[in-house]
Amino acid sequence: MFKYILSLLLLMSVSLFADTKEALEAFKKKDYEKAFKLYEKSAIAGDTTAQNALSYLYLNGIGVLKDTKKGINWLEKAANSSDARAQNDLGMMYLTGQNVAQDSKNAFKWLKKASDAKNQNAQYNLALMYYRGDGADQNVTRASELLEDSALQGNEQAIKNIGLVYMQLLKFDKAAEWLEKNAQMGDERAYYLLAEIYCTNENFEKAKKWAKKSKDSGNKDAELLWLKYNLEKY
């Protein structure tokens, strides 16, 4: 009997996956009504990917009449089933007041759940809440930890901002580590910040390298830094 139930469950999951895959293909082909019907079938059966998609369709009136209430309901179903994408999206809606009444505490609650599930976007969004003291006590150290978790997963916004937060915390070695990554990707702001850090640490050869890059990109502050520390001689 147990083997029969297990086989039945596996069969159902394969069927749901097929419906969700077919729904995505229909969506790509702009057959939105077909996509809606297929997503709805899978969503009712408990597929959280389909619930997320159905929420999107309702909220935007794609393949169905726009219905914000139903859109939020399906997003909540997915979020309550521990779907981290839905938890992040729901948290951001509460944070911004989009489609729901703005509520920082609810935003924090859902973003924390998604962040705990290692969702990189939620880690970044929650970091900003800690940084600003929005929905929670301000905690820049905790913000830096979440930003690093997000950055290590490749979140571009986290990578761009974590160096600045480490500078604020006076963790210049950590700041330089991340700013070097930004600089190598052509972030002109990082050029100057690295020059500033290396001047402070009296690593003038590295300071010269980054100050020159910053100066060459038109940063007047870098020119002043160049003169102040007489970087030409290094």
Backbone hydrogen bonds, N-H to C=O, Kabsch-Sander energy under -0.5 kcal/mol:
donor,donor_aa,acceptor,acceptor_aa,energy
5,I,1,M,-2.3
6,L,2,F,-2.6
7,S,3,K,-2.5
8,L,4,Y,-2.3
9,L,5,I,-2.5
10,L,6,L,-2.4
11,L,7,S,-2.2
12,M,8,L,-2.4
13,S,9,L,-2.4
14,V,10,L,-2.1
15,S,11,L,-2.1
16,L,12,M,-2.6
17,F,13,S,-2.3
18,A,14,V,-2.2
19,D,15,S,-2.2
20,T,16,L,-2.5
21,K,17,F,-2.6
22,E,18,A,-2.4
23,A,19,D,-2.4
24,L,20,T,-2.0
25,E,21,K,-2.0
26,A,22,E,-2.3
27,F,23,A,-2.4
28,K,24,L,-2.5
29,K,25,E,-1.6
30,K,27,F,-1.7
31,D,26,A,-3.0
32,Y,30,K,-1.4
35,A,31,D,-2.2
36,F,32,Y,-2.7
37,K,33,E,-2.2
38,L,34,K,-2.3
39,Y,35,A,-2.8
40,E,36,F,-2.8
41,K,37,K,-2.0
42,S,38,L,-2.0
43,A,39,Y,-3.0
44,I,40,E,-2.5
45,A,41,K,-1.2
46,G,43,A,-1.5
47,D,42,S,-2.5
48,T,46,G,-0.6
51,Q,47,D,-2.0
52,N,48,T,-2.4
53,A,49,T,-2.1
54,L,50,A,-3.0
55,S,51,Q,-2.2
56,Y,52,N,-2.0
57,L,53,A,-2.3
58,Y,54,L,-2.5
59,L,55,S,-2.8
60,N,56,Y,-1.6
61,G,57,L,-0.9
62,I,57,L,-2.2
63,G,61,G,-0.6
67,D,58,Y,-1.9
71,G,67,D,-2.4
72,I,68,T,-2.6
73,N,69,K,-2.3
74,W,70,K,-2.4
75,L,71,G,-1.7
76,E,72,I,-2.7
77,K,73,N,-2.0
78,A,74,W,-2.0
79,A,75,L,-2.5
80,N,76,E,-2.9
81,S,77,K,-0.7
81,S,78,A,-0.7
82,S,79,A,-1.5
83,D,78,A,-2.1
84,A,82,S,-0.8
87,Q,83,D,-2.3
88,N,84,A,-2.4
89,D,85,R,-2.6
90,L,86,A,-2.9
91,G,87,Q,-2.4
92,M,88,N,-2.4
93,M,89,D,-1.8
94,Y,90,L,-2.2
95,L,91,G,-2.1
96,T,92,M,-2.4
97,G,93,M,-2.0
98,Q,93,M,-1.1
99,N,97,G,-0.6
103,D,94,Y,-2.4
107,A,103,D,-2.3
108,F,104,S,-2.7
109,K,105,K,-2.3
110,W,106,N,-2.3
111,L,107,A,-2.5
112,K,108,F,-2.4
113,K,109,K,-1.7
114,A,110,W,-2.2
115,S,111,L,-2.7
116,D,112,K,-2.9
117,A,113,K,-1.0
118,K,115,S,-2.1
119,N,114,A,-2.2
120,Q,118,K,-0.6
123,Q,119,N,-2.3
124,Y,120,Q,-1.9
125,N,121,N,-2.7
126,L,122,A,-3.1
127,A,123,Q,-1.9
128,L,124,Y,-1.8
129,M,125,N,-1.4
130,Y,126,L,-2.4
131,Y,127,A,-2.6
132,R,128,L,-2.2
133,G,129,M,-1.5
134,D,129,M,-2.6
135,G,133,G,-0.7
139,N,130,Y,-2.1
143,A,139,N,-2.1
144,S,140,V,-2.3
145,E,141,T,-1.8
146,L,142,R,-2.2
147,L,143,A,-2.5
148,E,144,S,-2.2
149,D,145,E,-2.2
150,S,146,L,-2.5
151,A,147,L,-3.1
152,L,148,E,-2.7
153,Q,149,D,-0.6
153,Q,150,S,-0.8
154,G,151,A,-1.9
155,N,150,S,-2.0
159,I,155,N,-2.3
160,K,156,E,-2.1
161,N,157,Q,-1.5
162,I,158,A,-2.3
163,G,159,I,-0.5
165,V,161,N,-1.6
166,Y,162,I,-2.4
167,M,163,G,-1.9
168,Q,164,L,-2.0
169,L,165,V,-1.7
170,L,167,M,-1.5
171,K,166,Y,-2.9
172,F,170,L,-1.1
175,A,171,K,-2.5
176,A,172,F,-2.7
177,E,173,D,-1.9
178,W,174,K,-1.7
179,L,175,A,-2.8
180,E,176,A,-2.4
181,K,177,E,-0.9
182,N,178,W,-2.0
183,A,179,L,-3.1
184,Q,180,E,-2.4
185,M,181,K,-0.8
185,M,182,N,-0.8
186,G,183,A,-2.0
187,D,182,N,-2.2
188,E,186,G,-0.9
190,A,187,D,-0.6
191,Y,187,D,-1.0
192,Y,188,E,-1.2
193,L,189,R,-1.8
194,L,190,A,-2.6
195,A,191,Y,-2.0
196,E,192,Y,-2.4
197,I,193,L,-2.4
198,Y,194,L,-2.8
199,C,195,A,-1.9
200,T,196,E,-2.1
201,N,197,I,-2.2
202,E,199,C,-1.1
203,N,198,Y,-3.0
204,F,202,E,-1.1
207,A,203,N,-2.2
208,K,204,F,-2.6
209,K,205,E,-1.8
210,W,206,K,-2.2
211,A,207,A,-2.7
212,K,208,K,-2.4
213,K,209,K,-1.6
214,S,210,W,-2.4
215,K,211,A,-3.1
216,D,212,K,-3.0
217,S,213,K,-1.1
218,G,215,K,-1.6
219,N,214,S,-2.1
220,K,218,G,-0.7
223,E,219,N,-1.1
224,L,220,K,-1.7
225,L,221,D,-2.3
226,W,222,A,-2.4
227,L,223,E,-1.9
228,K,224,L,-3.0
229,Y,225,L,-2.2
230,N,227,L,-0.8
231,L,226,W,-2.1
233,K,230,N,-1.4
234,Y,231,L,-1.7
